[in-house]
Amino acid sequence: MTQATVPTAILDGLFIHVRDLERSAKWYSALLDLPLDEQALDRHYYTLNATHERPWITLDAHANDPHFSFAPAPHPICSFVTTDLGVARERVLALGGQADEIMDVHPGLRALRVMDVDGNALMLVERR
């Protein structure tokens, strides 16, 4: 018996489930210093980065799915790298998110768990 594998498995996209697409798009755009495409907010989803960049980071409000029930992700669903966790933590808080204390998790690696405006957990990391 052989096992099926995904050849050259490269992450293509990341979906973050949100309650309010416009609010979340503005929050993530500000957090990640990405331009906000207000014309793209009339869809049921919003992709933060350019379509040629991988992985896609897509916010999904499930506006076209009447059976979807939102529940925030309590454990980090992804991580973003930053050069200064202190500054990043302050930015999260200024934008209305929540942030734990910065942790030294391994030699040369610090991490910070944050919550977006919907309560989804994310991880911010700093490599030294």
N, C-alpha and C positions, 0 to 999 in steps of 0.2 A: 504494500500500500504506500502511495506517495502522498506527501502533504502539499497542498496548494500554497504557493507563496505569491507575494506581490513583488514582481521584479522591479528593482530600482525604486523602492518605496521612499518617496520624497513627499513631505507634507505639502499638500496643494492648497488647502484652505482650513481656516479655523472659524467656527461659528460660535458667536457669543449671543445667547438668548437674552433679550431685553424686553422691558414692558413698554417703554415709550421710545420709539425709534429716533425722533428728532432730538429729544433730550440726551439720549445716549450717544448719538452721532456727534453732537456738540461737545459732550464730555470727553469722549475718546479722542476726538480731533484736537481738543485743547491739551489733553494730557500728553499725547504723542507728537504734538506740534505738527499736525498734518492739516492741509487745507480742507475746509468744509465745502462740499458741493451741495448747496441748498436745493438745487434743481433735482437732485437724486433722492431727496427725502420723500417723494410722493410714491415710492415703491413700498413693498412689504419688507425690504431688507436694505442695508446700506453697507457698501464695501469701502473700508477706510483707505486702503492703499490702491495704487494703480493696478490695472488688470494684468500688466506684464510682470508685476512683482509677486514673488511667492514667499511664504504662503499668503493667500488672500486672507484678510481679517474682515469677516462679514458679521455685522450686527443683524439679528433676525428677530423681528417683533411678532412674527406669525400672524399678521393681520388677516391673512387669507385662510387661516386654519381655525375654524370655530371650536374645534375639539381640543386645541392646545391649552394646557394649563401651565402657566409660568411658575417656576420654582428656581430661586437663585442657586448657583453652584457654590456650595459651602467650602470646597477645597479648591486650591488654585487650578485653573483650567489651562493656563499658559504662563510663560514668563517673558518679560521684556528686560533687555539689558540697558543699564544706564551707567554713566560715568560718575554720578554723585547721588547716592541714595538719600542723603539728607535733603538735598534740593528736590529730588523726586517726591519724597514723603511730604514735604511742605506743599508741593504743587497738588498732590492728590487731596490733601486736606482743604486747600484753598478752593478746589473745584467741587467740594461737597462730598468727597469720598471718605472712606475710613482707612486708617493705616495702623498696623501693629508697630512695635518697636523694631529697630534694625537689629538683625542677628548676624553674628559671625558664625557661619555654618561649616566652613572648611578653611584651611589656610589659603588665603588669597581670594576668598569668596564670601561676600556678605549678601544677605537677602532680606526682603521686606514683603510681608503679605499685606495686600491692600484689597479693599472692597470698592467696586464701582458704585454708581448711583442706584443700581438695582440690587446690590448685595452680592454680586458675583465676585468670587475671590480670584485674584490675580497675584502673580509673584513678580517682584522687581528684583533684579540681581545686579551686583557690582563686582567686577573682577579686578583684583589688584595685582 
